[in-house]
Each structure stands twice: as C-alpha cells, then as structure tokens.
Amino acid sequence: MLAAAPYLSVVVTSRHDNHGEGLLARFQTFVDVLLDQCERHQLPAELIIVEWNPPLDRPRLAEVLRWPTRHEVCPVRFLEVPPALHRQFPNHSGLPLFQMLAKNVGIRRARGEFILCTNIDLLFAEELIAWLGQRPLRRGRLYRIDRHDVAAGVTTLSTTEERLAYCRANLLRVNAREGTFPVEGDGQRMLQENDIASPDWGLSFQEGWQAVSNDGPERVRWVCGPATFTLRSPEARTLRVRMEVEPAPACAPFLLQVCRPDETILAEHRIVTRQFLRFDLPVRAEVTERFILQVCDPETRQIRRTPFDLLFRVFEGMSVVAATDESGGPPAPQTDHVARRLLRKRGPIEVPPATMPLAFGTGFYTLECEQGHPFRWAGAKSELCLQTPADGPRILQLLVEPGPAYAGQVVQFCLSTLEGKVLAQAPLAQRQWIDAVLPLEGGAIHTLVLQVEPEPKPIGNDPRSLAFRLWHCGWGEVAQRAPTDDPTRNCIVRGPLAGTSFRAFLRRLRGAIKRPWSRGPGVAASVPASTEAPTPVSIEPPAFPPTHVNEPVWLHTNASGDFTLMAREHWLMLRGYPEFPIYSMHLDSLLCWMAYHSGLTEEVLADPLRVYHIEHGGGWTPETSANLYRRLQERGVPMLTYEQLVRWAIEMRRMDRPLIFNQDNWGLAYEDLPETILGREDETAPARVWQHAPAEPLSF
C-alpha cells in the first residue's frame, strides 16, 4: 500500500521507441536528478510515468532504466496504456503517443495535493526543489516558469551536482513570457539580428522585452512590464542612453522611471506620446550593470505591475554613448553609427513618400490619414530630427496647417534649435507652404523644434495638444541666398499670406482683417484645403468587461507543456488537457487560458528558480520547427492551429469563463490500467481512479 498522500505529484509520459533521439539517456538523467533532489530536500512527492502504447517488441521502461535502491520520499508509479486502447483513437497510425491524453491518465490518478505536469527531458534547479520542499504552493494559482535549454552533453555526467553545474554553464536559449531568445553562457539574452540597438557598451535586453517586431518600415520592441537592460563599460564612466518611446493606446500617460534593481531611481520622464528620451546612467568598470524601466501612475507614482498588457514600445535607433560625447542633440554619425538607423523613414508623411532621413520626436502624434493623404498632428513644441544635405543649404519645404483651436486666427510658426535659438519664423493662417533656409551645418544631424504661438487650448474630450498638422516635409532646391540672422527673412510663405513680410503680418493681425485668404498656386491640388475643425475624438476607456475584445489575455504560454503546476482540484475542475487526438502543439497553451479564465492567478517563478531542458533532435525549436511541421504533414497528423487557439482564447476572455472540452470520462477514467509501483517489491496491480469530492467554488 502507498503511504499518505504526497505533497506533489510529478506527471510525465513516454514510450520505449527512442523518439526525440537519446531517449533513455535523457530519461535516466531526469529520474536520477529528481529522485536524488527529493531525497535530499525531503520533498514528499510521487513520480507518475504514463507509458502510452508501449512497443510490443521492446521491454518496458521500468525494466531498462536504473533505479536507486531506496526512494521512499518519492515513490515511482508506472501506468500503462496498452496498444489496444491507443488504436481506438483517430490518427493512431501517424501518432504513436498522444501526449496530453497520456498526461491526463496520470492527472486523473494522481494523489498529490498539487500536480506538476512536465516532460522526461527536464532537470530542475536545486533552488526550485529546495523551494518546493518548504511547501510554499497556494491554491488558486497557476504556476509557470521560464525554460532554459541546455546542450545534450549533460547526459554523459553522473552526479546531480555535475549535471546542474553543466546546465548553468552551457545554456543555449531561454523560453520566456516575451518569446524565445538565444543566450550567452551566463544566461544573458543576446541581441537579435537587426535589433533596435547595437551591442556597443554591452547593451542587451533581458526580462520584460518582447522580441523584435516590424511596424511598417520600423523595427520595435514592445515592453510588457518592468523591463531590464544591461550595460557594460571597460572603465567607470557615465553613459548617456537615448531612446524613442511610444505608449500603448490604453496606457498613456504614465511616468517612466529608470532605476537599479535595489529600486534606486536614477531618472524619470513623463510619457504622453511618441517622444525621445535621454538619461545618464553611471556604470562601474568591467561590471555588467542592470537597469530597470518601470511604468508608474503619474499621479500616485505607484508602479503598474500588470504583466498581461503591452505598456509601451521602443523604436530602432536606441543608442548609448559616453555622456561627454553628446552635446544634448541627436548623436552625430561620427560618434554613433546607430544614428543612420535612427533617421530611417518613419512613414509616408508626404505625397509621394519622402526619401529624406528624418525622425519625429516629442510632440508629434502617430500617423493619420484624411481622404487618402497622410499627416501627423503635433503639439505646440514638437521635435523633428533630420540630416541636412551635404551639397549646400537647401530649402526645407513644409506644408503645415494650424490646429482647430485657433478657428481661423493667424498664429506665429517658428523653427528653432533645442537651446531655443529661433532660426526661422513665419505667419500661419491655414494650410500653406513654408520654405525655410536654415543656418545649419551641411551633412550633419540636427534636431529642430517646430513651435506655434500661442499654445492651443484643448478641444472637446481630446487630451492632445493639436497645435498644427504636418502634411509634407522635404528638401527643395539649393537656396539662391544664404541664411541670415533675421529669422523673419529666412522664411518664404506660399499660399495664404504669400509675399507678406512678418511686419505686414503683425499689422494685419492688429487690424483683425477677416477676409478669407485665397489659395495660392503653391498648394498641391491633390491635397484638399479645409478650414473646418475636425470632430473631437473621445478616448474614454470602454466599460469593463469589454463588449468587444480582439486579443487574448497575455499569459506565459511559451513552453508551458514543460512546467504547468496547480492544485489537484483545479486540474479536476478543468478536466485536464483538452483530449484531442492530434499533435500536442498549443494544447498546453490552451490549458493555461482555461485555468486563468476559471479564476486562477498566473504566477511566474523567477530566477534562480529554473527548469533546464536537454536539447535533442525531436520536438520544437526555432531552428527545427519547419522540419517538424513537414514531418507531421507527411504523416497526415493534424495539429491545432495558432489562429484557432487565439480565437478560443478571445472567446474565453469575452465570456469571462473557461471552455471545457472533455467529458466525465477524461483521462481514461473507466479503464482498469496496469500499475507498477517501484520500490514496493515491484507490486503490480490495476490502477485505481482516485475519487475526489466535487471541487467547491474558488474563492481567493
């Protein structure tokens, strides 16, 4: 007879057919390390191995694996699903092992207070087993963890200490909430190809950063919580970090803090729209310094710790220079080669699209379109980063229009430097062309401040400061005259107020002349002129729960089949994994969404709590995924598509309840399966389905 119910049931499945290559070596390593750790940390557990459809021409796994003489703390239970039962399922010829059905067999017969579903090629960090030995688990939690992949050489070692030391020193990649990333030997995530930053100064992105994605012509990284990045310098100095950020639509405005791991705040900025940030960070010599970007409420300054939502994104061109190498403006190409990527085209801001390198900074809003013509709204003070032509002073041509708050008033439009020096200014009445000759060094990168005076007042419920909108920005012909020190003489207005000097503009403004301005020949006929104020846009948040949801709740579903841990009554309430006789891809992720929408709280165990996955030839990896899908297609094995998975996850979010796919007989509940208990005189008996009282409603 078995002893009292254990604290933890560990459920795995396999068969003796060498699937994934080196099966017995990986399985033996898993068993040796787990049983030894449970013994040393006195973790009351049971290991349930479901042998599904064992080959008739090979011995059972219990016979070919080596077992310690005593493992009282963690007995081993073998459950066998014979080939006759396997053949009753569709697709049985193309898929000899239904992984999730097999795990359900173990879950249904587990006796532990908590159940961990994992795989036979995993090793658990010593810190994780020691933590579990303290019995810290709580009901109402779905426990997840990052999976670290290690080289297969760990199977050639003998002791637990040697194997875990090998894992720590031979990491290949990490499968985290944000994605799958290659790592250095010490576990630091490596920069991706065509990342948003260069590796200068030891810059790398760690926890909280999603993988690089494309937003039109731009590359970005989304941030989903406290985001860690590292810097390293050969000598002690202060490094200046420059980055372009934009808040998620539902997150602005917020306070972005830069702090150390000990929560010392080094810098903070208020984020309202897409804008450039600069902050100085002190680093020590030859030390990998870790810094954290965290989002706070602008009023209460409380940290927003919601890992399920995207908070903001950082655009390509993030750069690091020594603080003494930058004068305050954008980095010059001579001091930072990332500058040219920073000045990539940000979108079709003109008709046709501009080819000039430019970047929109603080004050500019996202790209919009009116009757097929793109434009950007801007605040009263907006930054524009551009590179001047090297062949002499050219005319900077701007097609601008004042915001709706001015209601036909004539305002002053200025171009100035970051230090406040006015370079050019002109009157602005409605949509019109402004040609400016600027006293700037040719071939260099400059940041201009586009300013409208007076500042506009808010319109309706729109919180934006709509000072003007920019329809076109480009370089014209070479200027026929040199720029002067008088900013009023550096601008030529085409369209309304054409040929009017700045002094004449002031006289007309004082006279309050109200006759309509004729449209001049400089305005492109393809861009319709309009003096009507646009209807204010309300951005009031929708009621909760939302009536229309387009995205699932963002959970840690990456490699979830390797570590899914929750209380036994929660497994029973969900009726285990969905029992689809298909390849197991995405079924583990589907269970995570089922658990979350049943009321469980996701808790991701952090470093140094780790699981190590032994690399092998089968299964899914970023490098072998194409071959895996091809083999499944050749054998005619179906698989749950990612699109269908997302549709079900969205449906559960809309309904705010889980989808339950299985019937009462899940886990082959009514089948008498042979069971072998090792360490108990190899007793063999039919496996009972442990009957549990109906789960009570969750309250936590």
Disulfide bonds with the S-S distance in Angstrom:
none
